[in-house]
Amino acid sequence: MAEGQLHRASTTAPVNIAVIKFVLPQPRSSLTAFWPCYPKKPPNSILQLQFTPQTRAKRRKKANNHTRYWGKRDTKLNLPTNSSISVTLSQSDLRTLTTASCSATYPDGDSLTLNNEPSDITGARTQACFRELRARRARLEEADSSLPKLAAMPLRLVSENNFPTAAGLASSAAGFAALVQAIANLYQLPDSPSELSLIARQGSGSACRSLFGGYVAWRMGSAADGTDSKADQVAPASHWPQSTEPPQPLPITPQ
């Protein structure tokens, strides 16, 4: 294999919006396992679901009226104070597209271009993702000497959002999810999305949920090192067909 060969992989990641918070039980096959007050007749839209009394969601004073998870018990590891369920939004509306490549010929180490502009990657959270992904690739290379030594090569990441960045629309969550998945694809890691969510969470807490579609549980876990704080899909998008219907306007009480 030529030393200067270029290796590349791409992926997309969606935006996830948290709609329910409480301590989740062990995994089961339906959302009914996670929401004791699950209605017999689903609401007409996810936006209506967000503001039912059972969700205890707080309205935000921005036009998009997201809900979000309710804080962290460990800010360094991005460990939440509670478990939560989120709904994945359509990638035709909100998504991040990221391409990861590596080559021994790349100068100046790792780099990230976000929306056609150079972006800083020296932050602790980004570096934590890089370290963990490289460590997993290095273990594969140690086990199979025929594999190209990608872990030692500089990374070049190119990412773009089809929605405004840093505008309260969870661009960092989708961005870190796409970054982690793209590098995992590049490195041909065998890890499941749930295992990769442990890495994405270190970049942005909500990023662990954006590795999935449909309805996603982020389990708070109990381990001090965060090894059991991860996400998994609890139901596909088709679980509530009505969630794709246009939502009705909701009255907003000034606060």
C-alpha positions as CSV (number, residue, x, y, z in Angstrom):
1,M,0.0,0.0,0.0
2,A,1.4,3.4,-1.0
3,E,2.5,5.5,1.9
4,G,0.7,8.6,0.5
5,Q,-2.7,6.9,0.0
6,L,-5.7,8.8,1.0
7,H,-8.4,7.1,3.2
8,R,-11.9,8.7,3.4
9,A,-15.4,8.1,4.9
10,S,-18.5,10.2,5.2
11,T,-21.7,10.2,7.3
12,T,-24.6,12.3,8.4
13,A,-26.1,12.9,11.8
14,P,-29.5,14.2,12.8
15,V,-30.7,16.6,15.5
16,N,-32.4,15.0,18.6
17,I,-34.8,16.8,20.9
18,A,-35.4,15.5,24.4
19,V,-39.0,15.2,25.3
20,I,-39.2,13.0,28.5
21,K,-37.2,12.9,31.6
22,F,-37.1,10.4,34.5
23,V,-35.0,7.4,35.6
24,L,-35.3,4.7,33.0
25,P,-35.7,1.0,33.7
26,Q,-33.8,-1.8,31.9
27,P,-34.2,-2.0,28.1
28,R,-37.4,-3.3,26.7
29,S,-38.9,-3.3,23.2
30,S,-41.4,-0.4,23.5
31,L,-41.7,3.1,24.6
32,T,-44.4,1.9,27.0
33,A,-41.5,0.5,29.1
34,F,-40.1,4.0,29.6
35,W,-43.1,6.2,30.1
36,P,-45.7,4.9,32.6
37,C,-48.2,7.5,31.5
38,Y,-47.9,6.6,27.8
39,P,-51.3,7.5,26.3
40,K,-53.5,4.9,24.8
41,K,-54.0,7.3,21.8
42,P,-50.8,9.0,20.8
43,P,-50.8,12.8,20.5
44,N,-51.2,14.4,17.1
45,S,-47.6,15.6,17.1
46,I,-44.4,15.5,19.0
47,L,-44.6,19.2,19.6
48,Q,-47.9,18.6,21.5
49,L,-46.2,15.7,23.4
50,Q,-43.4,18.0,24.6
51,F,-45.9,20.3,26.4
52,T,-48.1,17.7,28.1
53,P,-48.0,17.9,31.9
54,Q,-46.5,14.4,32.1
55,T,-43.3,15.4,30.4
56,R,-42.6,18.2,32.9
57,A,-40.8,20.0,30.1
58,K,-39.9,23.6,30.5
59,R,-40.7,26.0,27.6
60,R,-37.8,28.1,26.3
61,K,-38.2,31.7,25.3
62,K,-36.9,31.0,21.8
63,A,-39.1,30.5,18.8
64,N,-38.1,26.8,18.4
65,N,-39.3,25.9,21.9
66,H,-37.0,22.9,22.3
67,T,-36.9,20.9,25.5
68,R,-33.5,19.7,26.7
69,Y,-32.0,17.4,29.3
70,W,-31.9,18.8,32.8
71,G,-28.3,19.3,33.7
72,K,-25.1,17.4,34.4
73,R,-23.8,15.5,37.5
74,D,-20.2,15.6,36.0
75,T,-19.4,18.4,33.6
76,K,-16.0,17.0,32.5
77,L,-17.5,13.6,31.4
78,N,-20.9,15.1,30.3
79,L,-22.8,12.8,32.6
80,P,-26.5,13.8,33.0
81,T,-28.4,14.1,36.3
82,N,-31.3,12.0,34.8
83,S,-32.1,9.6,32.0
84,S,-34.2,10.9,29.1
85,I,-35.9,10.0,25.9
86,S,-35.6,12.1,22.7
87,V,-37.1,12.2,19.3
88,T,-35.0,12.4,16.1
89,L,-35.9,15.1,13.6
90,S,-35.9,14.6,9.9
91,Q,-32.5,14.9,8.3
92,S,-34.1,16.7,5.3
93,D,-34.7,19.6,7.7
94,L,-31.8,19.4,10.2
95,R,-28.6,17.4,9.7
96,T,-24.8,17.6,9.8
97,L,-22.7,16.0,7.0
98,T,-19.1,15.2,7.9
99,T,-16.3,13.6,5.8
100,A,-13.3,12.3,7.6
101,S,-10.0,11.4,5.8
102,C,-6.5,10.7,6.8
103,S,-3.2,10.5,5.0
104,A,0.5,10.4,5.9
105,T,0.9,13.3,3.4
106,Y,-1.4,15.7,5.3
107,P,0.7,18.6,6.8
108,D,0.2,20.3,10.1
109,G,-1.7,17.6,11.9
110,D,-5.4,17.3,12.4
111,S,-7.8,19.9,11.0
112,L,-11.5,20.6,10.9
113,T,-13.3,22.8,8.3
114,L,-16.9,23.7,9.4
115,N,-19.2,25.4,6.9
116,N,-16.2,26.3,4.7
117,E,-14.3,27.9,7.6
118,P,-11.4,26.6,9.7
119,S,-12.6,25.5,13.1
120,D,-10.6,25.0,16.4
121,I,-10.1,21.4,17.4
122,T,-7.8,22.0,20.4
123,G,-10.6,21.8,22.9
124,A,-10.5,19.1,25.5
125,R,-13.8,17.5,24.4
126,T,-12.7,17.2,20.7
127,Q,-9.4,15.9,21.7
128,A,-11.0,13.3,24.0
129,C,-13.0,12.0,21.0
130,F,-9.9,11.8,18.8
131,R,-7.9,10.0,21.5
132,E,-10.6,7.3,22.1
133,L,-11.2,6.7,18.4
134,R,-7.5,6.5,17.7
135,A,-7.0,4.1,20.6
136,R,-9.7,1.8,19.3
137,R,-8.2,1.8,15.8
138,A,-4.7,1.2,17.2
139,R,-6.0,-1.9,19.0
140,L,-7.3,-3.3,15.6
141,E,-3.9,-2.6,14.0
142,E,-2.0,-4.3,16.8
143,A,-4.3,-7.4,16.4
144,D,-3.9,-7.4,12.6
145,S,-0.5,-6.3,11.2
146,S,-1.9,-6.2,7.6
147,L,-4.1,-3.2,8.4
148,P,-2.9,0.2,7.3
149,K,-1.7,2.3,10.2
150,L,-4.4,4.9,10.1
151,A,-4.3,5.7,13.8
152,A,-1.0,7.5,13.4
153,M,-2.1,9.6,10.4
154,P,-3.3,13.2,10.6
155,L,-7.1,13.6,10.3
156,R,-8.8,16.0,8.0
157,L,-12.5,16.7,8.8
158,V,-14.9,18.6,6.6
159,S,-18.3,19.3,8.1
160,E,-21.4,21.3,7.1
161,N,-24.8,21.9,8.6
162,N,-27.9,22.5,6.6
163,F,-29.2,24.7,9.4
164,P,-27.7,27.7,11.3
165,T,-24.8,26.8,13.5
166,A,-24.7,27.9,17.2
167,A,-28.3,29.1,17.0
168,G,-29.9,26.9,19.7
169,L,-30.6,24.1,17.3
170,A,-28.3,21.4,18.7
171,S,-25.6,21.9,16.0
172,S,-22.9,20.8,18.4
173,A,-24.7,17.5,19.2
174,A,-25.2,16.6,15.6
175,G,-21.7,17.8,14.8
176,F,-20.0,15.6,17.4
177,A,-22.2,12.6,16.5
178,A,-21.2,13.0,12.8
179,L,-17.5,13.5,13.7
180,V,-17.4,10.3,15.8
181,Q,-19.3,8.2,13.3
182,A,-17.3,9.5,10.3
183,I,-14.0,8.7,12.0
184,A,-15.4,5.3,13.2
185,N,-16.3,4.5,9.6
186,L,-12.9,5.7,8.4
187,Y,-11.2,3.5,10.9
188,Q,-13.6,0.6,10.2
189,L,-14.3,0.2,13.9
190,P,-16.7,-2.7,14.8
191,D,-18.3,-0.8,17.7
192,S,-22.1,-0.5,17.7
193,P,-23.8,2.9,17.7
194,S,-24.4,2.5,21.5
195,E,-20.7,1.9,22.1
196,L,-19.8,4.9,20.0
197,S,-22.3,7.0,21.9
198,L,-19.9,6.7,24.9
199,I,-17.4,8.6,22.8
200,A,-19.8,11.1,21.3
201,R,-21.1,12.0,24.7
202,Q,-17.7,13.2,25.7
203,G,-17.8,15.8,22.9
204,S,-21.4,17.0,23.5
205,G,-23.8,15.3,25.9
206,S,-26.7,15.2,23.5
207,A,-24.4,13.9,20.7
208,C,-24.8,10.4,22.1
209,R,-28.5,10.5,21.0
210,S,-27.8,11.8,17.5
211,L,-26.1,8.5,16.4
212,F,-29.6,7.0,16.1
213,G,-33.0,7.6,14.5
214,G,-36.5,7.4,15.9
215,Y,-36.9,7.5,19.7
216,V,-33.7,7.3,21.7
217,A,-33.0,6.7,25.4
218,W,-30.0,8.3,27.0
219,R,-29.4,6.3,30.1
220,M,-27.7,8.3,32.9
221,G,-25.9,5.3,34.3
222,S,-24.3,5.1,37.7
223,A,-20.6,4.5,37.2
224,A,-18.4,7.3,38.2
225,D,-16.3,7.0,35.0
226,G,-19.4,7.2,32.8
227,T,-18.9,3.8,31.2
228,D,-22.6,3.0,31.5
229,S,-23.9,6.4,30.5
230,K,-24.9,5.8,26.8
231,A,-27.7,5.9,24.4
232,D,-29.8,3.3,22.4
233,Q,-32.8,3.3,20.2
234,V,-36.0,2.3,22.0
235,A,-38.4,2.6,19.1
236,P,-38.3,3.5,15.3
237,A,-39.8,6.7,13.9
238,S,-42.8,4.6,12.8
239,H,-43.7,3.9,16.4
240,W,-45.9,7.1,16.4
241,P,-47.0,7.7,12.8
242,Q,-48.8,10.9,13.9
243,S,-45.5,12.5,14.8
244,T,-44.9,13.2,11.2
245,E,-48.1,15.2,10.8
246,P,-47.8,19.0,10.8
247,P,-48.2,20.3,14.4
248,Q,-50.9,22.6,15.4
249,P,-49.9,26.0,16.8
250,L,-49.5,26.0,20.6
251,P,-50.3,28.9,22.8
252,I,-47.3,30.2,24.6
253,T,-47.7,32.0,28.0
254,P,-45.3,34.9,28.4
255,Q,-42.8,34.3,31.2
